[in-house]
C-alpha cells in the first residue's frame, strides 16, 4: 500500500511541477514584456525546467532580435531579477517563490523541449 501511495504521490508531484513551470513561463513572458527595458521586452521564454526541483527553475530565454547579445541580456535580467520574482510570486500564488536561474539561447536556436508543455 505504501509503495502505491508513493507512486501516485510522485506522479502528482510531477504534474504539479509541470503546472508550476507553465505558470512561471506565462508570468515571465508577461513580466519581461512589461518591464520597460527594451532589451528584455524583446525576449521570449523558451522553456522552464526544474533545476533540480521546483524550488529552483532554469529559465531559458531567447532574443527575438538577431543583434541581441546573450551576455548583455543576462546582465539586464540580473538588474530586474527582484521585480521578476515579485511578478512571478503574484502570479503563481504559492507560499514560496522558486529561485530563478536564467540561460540565454542565441537568436535562431532551435527550441528545446519544454517540460511545461510536454507529456510526462
C-alpha positions in Angstrom: 0.0 0.0 0.0 2.8 2.4 0.9 4.5 1.8 -2.5 1.3 2.5 -4.4 0.8 5.7 -2.5 4.4 6.8 -3.1 4.0 6.2 -6.9 0.8 8.2 -7.0 2.4 11.0 -5.0 5.3 11.1 -7.4 3.0 11.4 -10.4 1.1 14.1 -8.6 4.3 15.9 -7.7 5.4 15.8 -11.4 2.1 17.2 -12.6 2.3 20.0 -10.0 5.8 20.8 -11.1 4.8 20.9 -14.7 1.9 23.1 -13.9 4.2 25.5 -11.9 6.6 25.7 -14.9 3.7 26.7 -17.2 2.5 29.3 -14.7 6.0 30.8 -14.3 6.6 30.8 -18.1 3.4 32.8 -18.7 4.2 35.1 -15.8 7.7 35.8 -17.1 6.7 36.3 -20.7 4.3 38.9 -19.5 6.7 40.5 -16.9 9.5 40.7 -19.4 7.2 42.4 -21.9 6.1 45.0 -19.3 9.5 45.6 -17.6 10.3 48.8 -19.5 13.8 47.5 -20.6 13.9 47.5 -24.4 16.4 44.6 -24.4 14.2 42.4 -22.2 11.0 43.2 -23.9 12.5 41.5 -26.9 12.9 38.2 -25.2 10.8 35.0 -25.4 10.8 32.5 -22.6 11.5 29.2 -24.4 11.3 26.8 -21.5 11.2 26.5 -17.8 12.7 23.3 -16.2 13.1 22.2 -12.6 16.8 22.5 -11.6 16.8 20.1 -9.9 13.4 20.6 -8.3 10.5 23.0 -8.3 12.3 25.2 -5.7 14.8 26.2 -8.4 13.8 26.7 -12.0 16.0 27.1 -15.1 14.5 29.7 -17.4 15.7 29.6 -21.0 15.1 32.8 -22.9 15.9 33.7 -26.5 16.1 37.2 -28.1 13.7 37.9 -30.9 16.3 40.3 -32.3 19.3 38.9 -34.2 21.6 41.6 -32.8 21.0 41.0 -29.1 24.0 39.8 -27.1 23.2 37.0 -24.6 25.7 38.4 -22.1 24.0 41.8 -22.1 20.6 40.1 -21.8 21.7 38.1 -18.7 23.1 41.3 -17.1 19.9 43.2 -17.7 17.9 40.2 -16.3 20.1 40.5 -13.2 19.1 44.1 -12.7 15.4 43.3 -12.7 15.5 39.9 -11.0 13.8 41.1 -7.9 10.9 42.6 -9.9 10.6 39.4 -12.0 10.4 37.2 -8.9 7.8 39.6 -7.4 5.7 39.3 -10.6 6.0 35.5 -10.5 5.0 35.5 -6.9 1.9 37.5 -7.6 1.0 35.2 -10.5 1.6 31.7 -9.0 0.0 32.2 -5.5 2.4 29.9 -3.7 4.0 30.1 -0.3 7.5 30.1 -1.7 8.6 31.6 -4.9 11.2 29.4 -6.7 14.7 30.6 -7.3 15.1 31.6 -11.0 18.2 30.9 -12.9 18.4 32.3 -16.5 20.1 30.9 -19.5 20.0 32.7 -22.9 20.0 30.8 -26.2 21.3 32.8 -29.2 18.9 34.2 -31.7 17.6 31.5 -34.1 18.5 28.5 -31.9 16.1 25.6 -32.1 13.6 25.5 -29.2 14.4 22.9 -26.5 11.8 20.6 -25.2 9.7 22.5 -22.7 8.7 20.3 -19.7 5.9 22.7 -19.1 4.3 21.9 -22.5 5.0 18.2 -23.0 3.6 15.0 -21.7 5.3 13.2 -18.7 
